[in-house]
Amino acid sequence: MEALTERIGSLKILPLITLERAEDILPLGRILAGNDLPAAEIAFRTPAAAGAIALLRRDQPDMLIGAGTVLNRQQVQAAKEAGADFIVSPGFNANTVRSCRELGIPIIPGVNNASTIEAALEMGLTTLKFFPAGPSGGVAMIKALLGPFAQLRLLPTGGIHAGNLMEYLAVPGVLACGGSWLADTQLIAAGRWDDISRQIREAVALTGQ
Protein backbone atom coordinates (compact mmCIF):
# COMPACT_ATOMS: atom_id res chain seq x y z
CA MET A 1 0.00 0.00 0.00
CA GLU A 2 2.86 2.37 0.75
CA ALA A 3 4.22 2.11 -2.80
CA LEU A 4 0.75 2.77 -4.23
CA THR A 5 0.28 5.79 -1.99
CA GLU A 6 3.63 7.22 -3.03
CA ARG A 7 2.87 6.74 -6.70
CA ILE A 8 -0.52 8.43 -6.51
CA GLY A 9 1.01 11.24 -4.47
CA SER A 10 3.69 11.83 -7.09
CA LEU A 11 1.03 12.31 -9.77
CA LYS A 12 -1.09 14.75 -7.71
CA ILE A 13 -4.15 13.98 -9.86
CA LEU A 14 -6.08 10.73 -10.34
CA PRO A 15 -8.37 10.97 -13.38
CA LEU A 16 -11.78 9.42 -12.77
CA ILE A 17 -13.13 7.94 -15.98
CA THR A 18 -16.61 6.64 -16.79
CA LEU A 19 -17.05 4.91 -20.13
CA GLU A 20 -20.02 3.71 -22.14
CA ARG A 21 -17.72 2.00 -24.65
CA ALA A 22 -14.71 0.07 -23.39
CA GLU A 23 -12.68 0.79 -26.53
CA ASP A 24 -12.70 4.53 -25.79
CA ILE A 25 -10.10 3.89 -23.11
CA LEU A 26 -7.44 3.28 -25.76
CA PRO A 27 -7.12 6.84 -27.15
CA LEU A 28 -7.76 8.23 -23.68
CA GLY A 29 -5.04 6.11 -22.10
CA ARG A 30 -2.55 7.24 -24.74
CA ILE A 31 -3.46 10.86 -24.11
CA LEU A 32 -2.95 10.44 -20.36
CA ALA A 33 0.37 8.65 -20.77
CA GLY A 34 1.56 11.17 -23.36
CA ASN A 35 0.81 14.11 -21.07
CA ASP A 36 2.68 12.92 -17.97
CA LEU A 37 -0.40 11.59 -16.20
CA PRO A 38 -0.07 7.80 -16.53
CA ALA A 39 -2.97 6.87 -14.27
CA ALA A 40 -6.69 6.22 -14.48
CA GLU A 41 -9.46 5.24 -12.10
CA ILE A 42 -12.08 3.52 -14.24
CA ALA A 43 -15.49 3.63 -12.59
CA PHE A 44 -17.69 0.56 -12.28
CA ARG A 45 -20.69 2.74 -13.07
CA THR A 46 -21.23 1.08 -16.44
CA PRO A 47 -20.84 -2.47 -17.80
CA ALA A 48 -17.83 -1.28 -19.83
CA ALA A 49 -15.54 -0.93 -16.81
CA ALA A 50 -13.90 -4.34 -16.62
CA GLY A 51 -13.39 -4.50 -20.36
CA ALA A 52 -11.84 -1.03 -20.38
CA ILE A 53 -9.42 -1.98 -17.60
CA ALA A 54 -8.34 -5.08 -19.52
CA LEU A 55 -7.83 -3.10 -22.74
CA LEU A 56 -5.85 -0.38 -20.97
CA ARG A 57 -3.67 -2.91 -19.16
CA ARG A 58 -2.69 -4.50 -22.49
CA ASP A 59 -2.17 -1.18 -24.28
CA GLN A 60 -0.43 0.68 -21.44
CA PRO A 61 1.18 -2.02 -19.28
CA ASP A 62 3.04 0.47 -17.06
CA MET A 63 0.04 2.68 -16.32
CA LEU A 64 -1.39 2.87 -12.81
CA ILE A 65 -4.94 1.57 -13.15
CA GLY A 66 -7.58 1.70 -10.47
CA ALA A 67 -11.13 0.41 -10.42
CA GLY A 68 -13.52 2.97 -8.95
CA THR A 69 -17.07 2.94 -7.59
CA VAL A 70 -16.52 -0.65 -6.48
CA LEU A 71 -19.34 -1.81 -4.21
CA ASN A 72 -18.96 -5.54 -3.62
CA ARG A 73 -16.78 -8.64 -3.86
CA GLN A 74 -17.94 -9.50 -7.37
CA GLN A 75 -16.71 -6.17 -8.69
CA VAL A 76 -13.43 -6.53 -6.78
CA GLN A 77 -12.93 -9.92 -8.42
CA ALA A 78 -13.77 -8.58 -11.89
CA ALA A 79 -11.44 -5.61 -11.46
CA LYS A 80 -8.53 -7.74 -10.32
CA GLU A 81 -9.01 -10.27 -13.12
CA ALA A 82 -9.09 -7.41 -15.64
CA GLY A 83 -5.73 -6.13 -14.39
CA ALA A 84 -6.51 -3.31 -11.95
CA ASP A 85 -3.75 -2.28 -9.56
CA PHE A 86 -6.07 -1.07 -6.82
CA ILE A 87 -9.68 -0.56 -5.80
CA VAL A 88 -11.50 2.65 -4.85
CA SER A 89 -14.92 2.59 -3.19
CA PRO A 90 -17.27 5.54 -2.69
CA GLY A 91 -17.90 4.65 0.96
CA PHE A 92 -16.50 2.47 3.70
CA ASN A 93 -17.75 -1.12 3.51
CA ALA A 94 -15.90 -3.57 5.75
CA ASN A 95 -16.97 -6.49 3.56
CA THR A 96 -15.44 -4.89 0.47
CA VAL A 97 -12.23 -4.17 2.40
CA ARG A 98 -12.06 -7.79 3.54
CA SER A 99 -12.69 -8.99 -0.02
CA CYS A 100 -9.79 -6.89 -1.29
CA ARG A 101 -7.50 -8.31 1.37
CA GLU A 102 -8.54 -11.86 0.61
CA LEU A 103 -7.96 -11.28 -3.10
CA GLY A 104 -4.68 -9.44 -2.57
CA ILE A 105 -5.47 -6.02 -4.01
CA PRO A 106 -5.14 -2.64 -2.22
CA ILE A 107 -8.23 -0.56 -1.52
CA ILE A 108 -8.81 3.14 -0.93
CA PRO A 109 -12.27 3.35 0.64
CA GLY A 110 -14.38 6.48 0.82
CA VAL A 111 -15.04 8.46 3.99
CA ASN A 112 -16.45 11.89 4.78
CA ASN A 113 -16.83 11.97 8.59
CA ALA A 114 -15.09 10.99 11.80
CA SER A 115 -17.06 7.79 12.30
CA THR A 116 -16.14 6.27 8.93
CA ILE A 117 -12.54 7.36 9.41
CA GLU A 118 -12.41 5.56 12.75
CA ALA A 119 -13.87 2.44 11.13
CA ALA A 120 -11.16 2.58 8.46
CA LEU A 121 -8.41 3.12 11.02
CA GLU A 122 -9.71 0.12 12.96
CA MET A 123 -8.89 -1.96 9.87
CA GLY A 124 -5.45 -0.43 9.50
CA LEU A 125 -6.30 1.89 6.60
CA THR A 126 -4.86 5.41 6.50
CA THR A 127 -5.01 6.22 2.76
CA LEU A 128 -8.64 7.15 2.19
CA LYS A 129 -10.85 8.80 -0.40
CA PHE A 130 -12.71 11.89 0.85
CA PHE A 131 -15.99 11.78 -1.05
CA PRO A 132 -17.99 13.68 -2.09
CA ALA A 133 -15.45 16.39 -1.32
CA GLY A 134 -17.37 19.51 -2.28
CA PRO A 135 -20.77 18.64 -0.79
CA SER A 136 -19.06 17.28 2.36
CA GLY A 137 -17.48 20.59 3.26
CA GLY A 138 -14.49 20.78 0.95
CA VAL A 139 -11.16 22.09 2.15
CA ALA A 140 -12.57 23.36 5.45
CA MET A 141 -13.91 19.92 6.35
CA ILE A 142 -10.68 18.21 5.37
CA LYS A 143 -8.68 20.56 7.58
CA ALA A 144 -11.07 19.93 10.46
CA LEU A 145 -10.80 16.14 10.10
CA LEU A 146 -7.02 16.19 9.79
CA GLY A 147 -6.84 17.79 13.24
CA PRO A 148 -7.66 14.60 15.17
CA PHE A 149 -6.61 12.29 12.31
CA ALA A 150 -3.25 13.69 11.27
CA GLN A 151 -2.00 10.28 10.10
CA LEU A 152 -4.38 10.23 7.13
CA ARG A 153 -3.47 10.62 3.47
CA LEU A 154 -6.62 11.79 1.73
CA LEU A 155 -7.73 11.61 -1.89
CA PRO A 156 -10.52 14.21 -2.23
CA THR A 157 -12.91 13.52 -5.11
CA GLY A 158 -16.22 15.12 -6.09
CA GLY A 159 -16.65 18.76 -7.02
CA ILE A 160 -12.98 19.29 -7.80
CA HIS A 161 -11.98 21.16 -10.95
CA ALA A 162 -9.16 23.28 -12.34
CA GLY A 163 -10.37 26.30 -10.39
CA ASN A 164 -10.04 24.73 -6.92
CA LEU A 165 -7.52 21.92 -7.50
CA MET A 166 -4.55 23.73 -6.01
CA GLU A 167 -6.54 24.80 -2.95
CA TYR A 168 -7.07 21.14 -2.11
CA LEU A 169 -3.50 20.11 -2.94
CA ALA A 170 -2.14 22.84 -0.65
CA VAL A 171 -3.59 21.10 2.42
CA PRO A 172 -1.04 18.95 4.25
CA GLY A 173 -2.45 15.44 4.34
CA VAL A 174 -4.02 15.65 0.90
CA LEU A 175 -2.29 13.00 -1.18
CA ALA A 176 -3.76 13.87 -4.57
CA CYS A 177 -7.13 14.84 -6.03
CA GLY A 178 -9.50 12.69 -8.03
CA GLY A 179 -11.50 14.29 -10.77
CA SER A 180 -13.83 13.54 -13.65
CA TRP A 181 -13.52 16.99 -15.21
CA LEU A 182 -10.32 15.95 -17.00
CA ALA A 183 -12.16 13.49 -19.23
CA ASP A 184 -15.83 14.37 -19.11
CA THR A 185 -18.14 11.55 -20.17
CA GLN A 186 -19.74 13.65 -22.90
CA LEU A 187 -16.37 14.63 -24.35
CA ILE A 188 -15.33 10.98 -24.43
CA ALA A 189 -18.57 9.91 -26.09
CA ALA A 190 -18.13 12.61 -28.74
CA GLY A 191 -14.50 11.67 -29.34
CA ARG A 192 -13.30 15.18 -28.53
CA TRP A 193 -9.78 14.04 -27.79
CA ASP A 194 -8.18 17.44 -28.47
CA ASP A 195 -10.34 19.07 -25.80
CA ILE A 196 -9.52 16.28 -23.35
CA SER A 197 -5.81 16.60 -24.13
CA ARG A 198 -5.94 20.33 -23.47
CA GLN A 199 -7.66 19.89 -20.11
CA ILE A 200 -5.16 17.24 -19.03
CA ARG A 201 -2.19 19.40 -20.06
CA GLU A 202 -3.60 22.38 -18.18
CA ALA A 203 -4.18 20.32 -15.02
CA VAL A 204 -0.71 18.81 -15.10
CA ALA A 205 0.80 22.27 -15.63
CA LEU A 206 -1.08 23.59 -12.58
CA THR A 207 0.56 20.98 -10.36
CA GLY A 208 4.01 21.85 -11.67
CA GLN A 209 4.79 18.36 -12.93
TIRO-446656 format. One line per 5 residues: number of its first residue (from 1); their letters; for each residue x negated, y, z of N, C-alpha, C. Coordinates in nm, 2 decimals, decimal comma, always signed. Atoms other than C-alpha are relative to their C-alpha. Example, Ala and Ser with C-alpha at 12.3 -4.5 7.8 and 13.67 -1.06 7.14 Angstrom:
REM TIRO-446656
1) AS) -0,09/-0,12/+0,00/-1,23/-0,45/+0,78/-0,09/+0,12/+0,00  +0,09/-0,11/+0,00/-1,37/-0,11/+0,71/+0,08/+0,11/+0,08
//
This chain:
REM TIRO-446656
1) MEALT) -0,08/-0,12/+0,00/+0,00/+0,00/+0,00/-0,09/+0,13/+0,00  +0,09/-0,12/+0,00/-0,29/+0,24/+0,07/-0,04/+0,04/-0,13  +0,05/-0,03/+0,13/-0,42/+0,21/-0,28/+0,11/+0,06/-0,08  -0,12/-0,06/+0,07/-0,07/+0,28/-0,42/+0,02/+0,14/+0,04  -0,02/-0,14/-0,05/-0,03/+0,58/-0,20/-0,10/+0,10/-0,05
6) ERIGS) +0,10/-0,09/+0,05/-0,36/+0,72/-0,30/+0,01/+0,03/-0,15  -0,01/-0,02/+0,14/-0,29/+0,67/-0,67/+0,12/+0,10/-0,03  -0,11/-0,09/+0,02/+0,05/+0,84/-0,65/-0,04/+0,14/+0,04  +0,04/-0,13/-0,05/-0,10/+1,12/-0,45/-0,09/+0,08/-0,09  +0,09/-0,06/+0,10/-0,37/+1,18/-0,71/+0,07/+0,06/-0,12
11) LKILP) -0,08/-0,05/+0,12/-0,10/+1,23/-0,98/+0,08/+0,12/+0,04  -0,08/-0,12/-0,05/+0,11/+1,48/-0,77/+0,14/-0,01/-0,05  -0,14/+0,01/+0,06/+0,42/+1,40/-0,99/+0,02/-0,15/-0,03  -0,05/+0,14/+0,04/+0,61/+1,07/-1,03/+0,12/+0,02/-0,09  -0,12/-0,02/+0,09/+0,84/+1,10/-1,34/+0,10/-0,11/+0,03
16) LITLE) -0,12/+0,09/-0,01/+1,18/+0,94/-1,28/+0,07/-0,01/-0,13  -0,05/+0,02/+0,14/+1,31/+0,79/-1,60/+0,12/-0,09/+0,00  -0,12/+0,09/+0,02/+1,66/+0,66/-1,68/+0,02/-0,01/-0,15  +0,00/+0,03/+0,14/+1,70/+0,49/-2,01/+0,13/-0,08/-0,04  -0,11/+0,08/+0,05/+2,00/+0,37/-2,21/-0,05/-0,11/-0,10
21) RAEDI) +0,06/+0,09/+0,09/+1,77/+0,20/-2,46/-0,14/-0,03/+0,04  +0,13/+0,03/-0,05/+1,47/+0,01/-2,34/-0,11/+0,04/-0,09  +0,11/-0,03/+0,09/+1,27/+0,08/-2,65/-0,05/+0,15/+0,00  +0,04/-0,14/-0,01/+1,27/+0,45/-2,58/-0,12/+0,02/+0,10  +0,11/-0,02/-0,09/+1,01/+0,39/-2,31/-0,13/+0,00/-0,08
26) LPLGR) +0,13/+0,01/+0,07/+0,74/+0,33/-2,58/-0,05/+0,14/-0,03  +0,06/-0,13/+0,02/+0,71/+0,68/-2,71/-0,01/+0,09/+0,12  +0,00/-0,07/-0,12/+0,78/+0,82/-2,37/-0,13/-0,04/+0,08  +0,12/+0,05/-0,07/+0,50/+0,61/-2,21/-0,12/+0,05/-0,06  +0,11/-0,05/+0,07/+0,26/+0,72/-2,47/-0,02/+0,15/+0,02
31) ILAGN) +0,00/-0,15/-0,03/+0,35/+1,09/-2,41/-0,06/+0,02/+0,14  +0,05/-0,01/-0,13/+0,29/+1,04/-2,04/-0,14/-0,03/+0,01  +0,14/+0,04/+0,00/-0,04/+0,86/-2,08/-0,09/+0,11/-0,07  +0,08/-0,10/+0,08/-0,16/+1,12/-2,34/+0,00/+0,14/+0,06  +0,00/-0,13/-0,06/-0,08/+1,41/-2,11/-0,04/-0,01/+0,15
36) DLPAA) +0,06/+0,02/-0,13/-0,27/+1,29/-1,80/+0,10/-0,02/+0,11  -0,10/+0,04/-0,10/+0,04/+1,16/-1,62/+0,04/-0,15/-0,02  -0,03/+0,14/+0,03/+0,01/+0,78/-1,65/+0,08/-0,07/+0,10  -0,09/+0,06/-0,10/+0,30/+0,69/-1,43/+0,14/+0,01/-0,04  -0,14/-0,01/+0,03/+0,67/+0,62/-1,45/+0,07/-0,08/+0,11
41) EIAFR) -0,10/+0,08/-0,08/+0,95/+0,52/-1,21/+0,12/-0,02/-0,08  -0,11/+0,03/+0,08/+1,21/+0,35/-1,42/+0,12/-0,04/+0,08  -0,12/+0,02/-0,09/+1,55/+0,36/-1,26/+0,09/-0,11/-0,04  -0,10/+0,10/+0,03/+1,77/+0,06/-1,23/+0,14/+0,05/+0,01  -0,13/-0,05/+0,01/+2,07/+0,27/-1,31/+0,07/-0,05/-0,12
46) TPAAA) -0,06/+0,05/+0,12/+2,12/+0,11/-1,64/-0,05/-0,14/-0,03  +0,05/+0,14/+0,03/+2,08/-0,25/-1,78/-0,13/+0,00/-0,07  +0,13/+0,00/+0,08/+1,78/-0,13/-1,98/-0,12/+0,00/+0,08  +0,12/-0,03/-0,09/+1,55/-0,09/-1,68/-0,10/-0,11/-0,01  +0,10/+0,10/+0,00/+1,39/-0,43/-1,66/-0,07/-0,02/-0,14
51) GAIAL) +0,06/+0,01/+0,14/+1,34/-0,45/-2,04/-0,10/+0,11/-0,02  +0,09/-0,12/+0,02/+1,18/-0,10/-2,04/-0,13/-0,02/+0,08  +0,12/+0,03/-0,08/+0,94/-0,20/-1,76/-0,09/-0,10/-0,07  +0,08/+0,11/+0,07/+0,83/-0,51/-1,95/-0,06/+0,06/-0,13  +0,06/-0,06/+0,12/+0,78/-0,31/-2,27/-0,11/+0,09/+0,03
56) LRRDQ) +0,10/-0,09/-0,04/+0,59/-0,04/-2,10/-0,13/-0,07/+0,06  +0,11/+0,07/-0,05/+0,37/-0,29/-1,92/-0,09/-0,06/-0,11  +0,07/+0,05/+0,11/+0,27/-0,45/-2,25/-0,07/+0,11/-0,08  +0,05/-0,11/+0,09/+0,22/-0,12/-2,43/-0,11/+0,09/+0,07  +0,09/-0,08/-0,08/+0,04/+0,07/-2,14/-0,04/-0,08/+0,12
61) PDMLI) +0,03/+0,09/-0,11/-0,12/-0,20/-1,93/-0,06/+0,06/+0,13  +0,06/-0,07/-0,11/-0,30/+0,05/-1,71/+0,09/+0,10/+0,07  -0,09/-0,10/-0,06/+0,00/+0,27/-1,63/+0,05/-0,05/+0,13  -0,07/+0,03/-0,13/+0,14/+0,29/-1,28/+0,15/+0,00/-0,02  -0,14/+0,01/+0,04/+0,49/+0,16/-1,32/+0,08/-0,04/+0,13
66) GAGTV) -0,09/+0,03/-0,11/+0,76/+0,17/-1,05/+0,14/-0,03/-0,05  -0,14/+0,03/+0,02/+1,11/+0,04/-1,04/+0,08/+0,08/+0,10  -0,07/-0,09/-0,09/+1,35/+0,30/-0,90/+0,15/-0,04/+0,02  -0,15/+0,03/-0,03/+1,71/+0,29/-0,76/+0,02/-0,15/+0,02  -0,01/+0,15/-0,02/+1,65/-0,07/-0,65/+0,08/-0,02/+0,13
71) LNRQQ) -0,09/+0,01/-0,11/+1,93/-0,18/-0,42/+0,01/-0,14/+0,06  -0,02/+0,13/-0,06/+1,90/-0,55/-0,36/-0,12/-0,09/-0,05  +0,10/+0,09/+0,03/+1,68/-0,86/-0,39/-0,01/-0,04/-0,14  +0,00/+0,04/+0,14/+1,79/-0,95/-0,74/-0,07/+0,10/-0,08  +0,07/-0,10/+0,08/+1,67/-0,62/-0,87/-0,15/+0,00/+0,03
76) VQAAK) +0,14/+0,01/-0,03/+1,34/-0,65/-0,68/-0,06/-0,11/-0,08  +0,05/+0,11/+0,07/+1,29/-0,99/-0,84/-0,01/+0,03/-0,15  +0,00/-0,03/+0,14/+1,38/-0,86/-1,19/-0,11/+0,10/-0,03  +0,11/-0,10/+0,02/+1,14/-0,56/-1,15/-0,14/-0,06/+0,01  +0,13/+0,06/-0,01/+0,85/-0,77/-1,03/-0,03/-0,09/-0,12
81) EAGAD) +0,02/+0,09/+0,11/+0,90/-1,03/-1,31/-0,03/+0,08/-0,13  +0,02/-0,09/+0,11/+0,91/-0,74/-1,56/-0,14/+0,06/+0,00  +0,14/-0,06/-0,01/+0,57/-0,61/-1,44/-0,01/+0,12/+0,08  +0,01/-0,12/-0,08/+0,65/-0,33/-1,20/-0,11/-0,01/+0,11  +0,11/+0,00/-0,10/+0,37/-0,23/-0,96/+0,06/+0,02/+0,14
86) FIVSP) -0,06/-0,03/-0,13/+0,61/-0,11/-0,68/+0,15/+0,03/-0,02  -0,15/-0,02/-0,01/+0,97/-0,06/-0,58/+0,03/+0,13/+0,07  -0,05/-0,11/-0,07/+1,15/+0,26/-0,48/+0,15/-0,01/+0,01  -0,14/+0,01/-0,03/+1,49/+0,26/-0,32/+0,06/+0,13/+0,04  -0,06/-0,13/-0,04/+1,73/+0,55/-0,27/+0,02/+0,02/+0,15
91) GFNAN) -0,02/-0,01/-0,15/+1,79/+0,47/+0,10/-0,08/-0,11/+0,06  +0,08/+0,10/-0,07/+1,65/+0,25/+0,37/+0,09/-0,12/+0,03  -0,08/+0,12/-0,01/+1,78/-0,11/+0,35/-0,11/-0,11/+0,05  +0,10/+0,10/-0,05/+1,59/-0,36/+0,57/-0,01/-0,12/-0,08  +0,00/+0,12/+0,08/+1,70/-0,65/+0,36/-0,09/+0,02/-0,13
96) TVRSC) +0,08/-0,02/+0,12/+1,54/-0,49/+0,05/-0,14/+0,01/+0,03  +0,14/+0,00/-0,04/+1,22/-0,42/+0,24/-0,05/-0,14/+0,02  +0,04/+0,14/-0,02/+1,21/-0,78/+0,35/-0,02/-0,08/-0,13  +0,01/+0,07/+0,13/+1,27/-0,90/+0,00/-0,13/+0,04/-0,07  +0,12/-0,04/+0,06/+0,98/-0,69/-0,13/-0,12/-0,07/+0,07
101) RELGI) +0,11/+0,06/-0,07/+0,75/-0,83/+0,14/-0,01/-0,15/-0,04  +0,00/+0,15/+0,04/+0,85/-1,19/+0,06/-0,05/-0,02/-0,14  +0,03/+0,02/+0,14/+0,80/-1,13/-0,31/-0,14/+0,07/-0,03  +0,13/-0,06/+0,02/+0,47/-0,94/-0,26/-0,01/+0,12/-0,08  +0,00/-0,13/+0,07/+0,55/-0,60/-0,40/+0,02/+0,11/+0,09
106) PIIPG) -0,02/-0,12/-0,09/+0,51/-0,26/-0,22/+0,14/+0,07/-0,03  -0,12/-0,07/+0,01/+0,82/-0,06/-0,15/-0,01/+0,14/+0,06  -0,01/-0,13/-0,06/+0,88/+0,31/-0,09/+0,15/+0,03/+0,01  -0,15/-0,01/-0,02/+1,23/+0,33/+0,06/+0,03/+0,15/+0,03  -0,05/-0,14/-0,02/+1,44/+0,65/+0,08/+0,05/+0,03/+0,14
111) VNNAS) -0,04/-0,05/-0,13/+1,50/+0,85/+0,40/+0,04/+0,14/-0,02  -0,02/-0,15/-0,01/+1,64/+1,19/+0,48/+0,04/+0,05/+0,14  -0,02/-0,05/-0,14/+1,68/+1,20/+0,86/-0,08/-0,08/+0,09  +0,09/+0,06/-0,10/+1,51/+1,10/+1,18/+0,03/-0,15/+0,02  -0,04/+0,14/-0,03/+1,71/+0,78/+1,23/-0,06/-0,10/-0,10
116) TIEAA) +0,06/+0,09/+0,11/+1,61/+0,63/+0,89/-0,15/-0,01/+0,00  +0,15/+0,00/-0,01/+1,25/+0,74/+0,94/-0,04/-0,10/+0,11  +0,04/+0,09/-0,11/+1,24/+0,56/+1,27/+0,02/-0,15/-0,03  -0,03/+0,14/+0,05/+1,39/+0,24/+1,11/-0,12/-0,04/-0,09  +0,11/+0,03/+0,09/+1,12/+0,26/+0,85/-0,13/-0,02/+0,07
121) LEMGL) +0,12/+0,01/-0,08/+0,84/+0,31/+1,10/+0,00/-0,13/+0,08  -0,01/+0,13/-0,08/+0,97/+0,01/+1,30/-0,05/-0,12/-0,09  +0,04/+0,11/+0,09/+0,89/-0,20/+0,99/-0,14/+0,03/-0,06  +0,14/-0,03/+0,04/+0,54/-0,04/+0,95/-0,01/+0,08/-0,13  +0,00/-0,08/+0,12/+0,63/+0,19/+0,66/-0,02/+0,15/+0,03
126) TTLKF) +0,02/-0,14/-0,02/+0,49/+0,54/+0,65/+0,00/+0,08/-0,13  -0,01/-0,07/+0,12/+0,50/+0,62/+0,28/+0,15/-0,01/-0,04  -0,14/+0,00/+0,01/+0,86/+0,72/+0,22/+0,05/+0,10/-0,10  -0,06/-0,09/+0,09/+1,08/+0,88/-0,04/+0,10/+0,09/+0,08  -0,09/-0,09/-0,06/+1,27/+1,19/+0,08/+0,11/+0,03/-0,10
131) FPAGP) -0,10/-0,01/+0,11/+1,60/+1,18/-0,11/+0,14/+0,01/+0,07  +0,03/-0,10/+0,11/+1,80/+1,37/-0,21/-0,06/+0,13/+0,06  +0,07/-0,11/-0,07/+1,55/+1,64/-0,13/+0,07/+0,13/+0,01  -0,07/-0,13/+0,00/+1,74/+1,95/-0,23/+0,12/+0,00/+0,09  -0,12/+0,00/-0,08/+2,08/+1,86/-0,08/-0,03/-0,03/+0,15
136) SGGVA) +0,03/+0,04/-0,14/+1,91/+1,73/+0,24/-0,08/+0,10/+0,07  +0,06/-0,11/-0,08/+1,75/+2,06/+0,33/-0,14/+0,04/-0,06  +0,12/-0,05/+0,08/+1,45/+2,08/+0,09/-0,12/+0,01/+0,09  +0,12/-0,02/-0,06/+1,12/+2,21/+0,21/+0,01/+0,02/+0,15  -0,02/-0,03/-0,15/+1,26/+2,34/+0,55/+0,02/-0,13/+0,07
141) MIKAL) -0,03/+0,13/-0,06/+1,39/+1,99/+0,63/-0,12/-0,09/+0,01  +0,12/+0,08/+0,00/+1,07/+1,82/+0,54/-0,10/+0,05/+0,11  +0,09/-0,06/-0,11/+0,87/+2,06/+0,76/+0,05/-0,04/+0,14  -0,06/+0,04/-0,13/+1,11/+1,99/+1,05/-0,03/-0,14/+0,03  +0,02/+0,15/-0,03/+1,08/+1,61/+1,01/-0,15/-0,03/+0,02
146) LGPFA) +0,14/+0,03/-0,02/+0,70/+1,62/+0,98/-0,05/+0,04/+0,14  +0,05/-0,04/-0,13/+0,68/+1,78/+1,32/-0,01/-0,13/+0,09  +0,01/+0,12/-0,08/+0,77/+1,46/+1,52/-0,06/-0,12/-0,08  +0,05/+0,12/+0,08/+0,66/+1,23/+1,23/-0,12/+0,04/-0,09  +0,12/-0,06/+0,07/+0,32/+1,37/+1,13/-0,07/-0,11/-0,08
151) QLRLL) +0,07/+0,11/+0,07/+0,20/+1,03/+1,01/+0,06/-0,03/-0,14  -0,07/+0,04/+0,13/+0,44/+1,02/+0,71/-0,07/+0,06/-0,12  +0,03/-0,05/+0,13/+0,35/+1,06/+0,35/+0,13/+0,00/-0,08  -0,13/-0,01/+0,06/+0,66/+1,18/+0,17/+0,00/+0,02/-0,15  -0,02/-0,02/+0,14/+0,77/+1,16/-0,19/+0,14/+0,06/-0,02
156) PTGGI) -0,13/-0,06/+0,02/+1,05/+1,42/-0,22/+0,05/-0,02/-0,15  -0,06/+0,02/+0,13/+1,29/+1,35/-0,51/+0,15/+0,05/+0,01  -0,14/-0,04/+0,00/+1,62/+1,51/-0,61/+0,01/+0,15/+0,02  -0,01/-0,15/+0,00/+1,67/+1,88/-0,70/-0,14/+0,06/-0,02  +0,13/-0,06/+0,02/+1,30/+1,93/-0,78/-0,02/+0,03/-0,15
161) HAGNL) +0,02/-0,05/+0,13/+1,20/+2,12/-1,09/-0,13/+0,08/-0,01  +0,12/-0,08/+0,01/+0,92/+2,33/-1,23/-0,01/+0,12/+0,09  -0,01/-0,12/-0,08/+1,04/+2,63/-1,04/-0,03/-0,02/+0,15  +0,03/+0,02/-0,15/+1,00/+2,47/-0,69/-0,10/-0,11/+0,03  +0,10/+0,11/-0,02/+0,75/+2,19/-0,75/-0,11/+0,04/+0,09
166) MEYLA) +0,11/-0,03/-0,08/+0,46/+2,37/-0,60/+0,03/+0,04/+0,14  -0,04/-0,03/-0,14/+0,65/+2,48/-0,29/+0,01/-0,13/+0,07  +0,00/+0,13/-0,07/+0,71/+2,11/-0,21/-0,15/-0,05/+0,02  +0,13/+0,06/-0,01/+0,35/+2,01/-0,29/-0,09/+0,07/+0,10  +0,09/-0,07/-0,10/+0,21/+2,28/-0,06/+0,02/-0,04/+0,14
171) VPGVL) -0,03/+0,05/-0,13/+0,36/+2,11/+0,24/-0,09/-0,12/+0,04  +0,09/+0,12/-0,04/+0,10/+1,89/+0,42/+0,10/-0,11/+0,04  -0,08/+0,12/-0,02/+0,24/+1,54/+0,43/+0,09/-0,03/-0,12  -0,06/+0,04/+0,13/+0,40/+1,56/+0,09/-0,10/-0,06/-0,09  +0,09/+0,08/+0,08/+0,23/+1,30/-0,12/+0,00/+0,04/-0,14
176) ACGGS) -0,03/-0,04/+0,14/+0,38/+1,39/-0,46/+0,15/+0,02/-0,01  -0,14/-0,02/+0,02/+0,71/+1,48/-0,60/+0,06/-0,08/-0,12  -0,07/+0,07/+0,10/+0,95/+1,27/-0,80/+0,09/+0,09/-0,08  -0,09/-0,09/+0,08/+1,15/+1,43/-1,08/+0,05/-0,06/-0,13  -0,06/+0,05/+0,12/+1,38/+1,35/-1,36/+0,00/+0,12/-0,11
181) WLADT) +0,00/-0,11/+0,09/+1,35/+1,70/-1,52/-0,10/-0,02/-0,11  +0,11/+0,02/+0,10/+1,03/+1,59/-1,70/+0,05/-0,07/-0,13  -0,05/+0,08/+0,11/+1,22/+1,35/-1,92/+0,15/-0,02/+0,01  -0,14/+0,00/-0,02/+1,58/+1,44/-1,91/+0,07/-0,11/-0,09  -0,06/+0,11/+0,08/+1,81/+1,15/-2,02/+0,06/+0,05/-0,13
186) QLIAA) -0,05/-0,04/+0,13/+1,97/+1,36/-2,29/-0,11/+0,03/-0,10  +0,11/-0,02/+0,10/+1,64/+1,46/-2,44/-0,06/-0,13/-0,05  +0,05/+0,13/+0,04/+1,53/+1,10/-2,44/+0,10/-0,06/-0,11  -0,10/+0,06/+0,09/+1,86/+0,99/-2,61/-0,01/+0,07/-0,14  +0,01/-0,07/+0,12/+1,81/+1,26/-2,87/-0,13/-0,01/-0,07
191) GRWDD) +0,13/+0,01/+0,05/+1,45/+1,17/-2,93/-0,08/+0,13/-0,01  +0,07/-0,13/+0,00/+1,33/+1,52/-2,85/-0,13/-0,01/+0,07  +0,13/+0,03/-0,06/+0,98/+1,40/-2,78/-0,09/+0,13/+0,02  +0,08/-0,12/-0,01/+0,82/+1,74/-2,85/+0,04/+0,08/+0,13  -0,04/-0,08/-0,12/+1,03/+1,91/-2,58/-0,04/-0,07/+0,13
196) ISRQI) +0,05/+0,07/-0,12/+0,95/+1,63/-2,33/-0,15/+0,02/+0,02  +0,15/-0,02/-0,01/+0,58/+1,66/-2,41/-0,03/+0,14/+0,06  +0,03/-0,13/-0,05/+0,59/+2,03/-2,35/+0,03/+0,01/+0,15  -0,04/-0,01/-0,14/+0,77/+1,99/-2,01/-0,11/-0,08/+0,08  +0,10/+0,08/-0,08/+0,52/+1,72/-1,90/-0,13/+0,08/+0,00
201) REAVA) +0,12/-0,08/+0,00/+0,22/+1,94/-2,01/+0,01/+0,12/+0,10  -0,02/-0,12/-0,09/+0,36/+2,24/-1,82/+0,00/-0,05/+0,15  +0,00/+0,05/-0,14/+0,42/+2,03/-1,50/-0,14/-0,04/+0,04  +0,14/+0,04/-0,03/+0,07/+1,88/-1,51/-0,09/+0,12/+0,02  +0,08/-0,13/-0,02/-0,08/+2,23/-1,56/+0,03/+0,07/+0,13
206) LTGQ) -0,04/-0,06/-0,13/+0,11/+2,36/-1,26/-0,08/-0,06/+0,12  +0,07/+0,07/-0,11/-0,06/+2,10/-1,04/-0,15/+0,01/+0,00  +0,14/-0,02/+0,02/-0,40/+2,19/-1,17/-0,08/-0,13/-0,03  +0,07/+0,12/+0,03/-0,48/+1,84/-1,29/-0,08/+0,02/-0,13
//
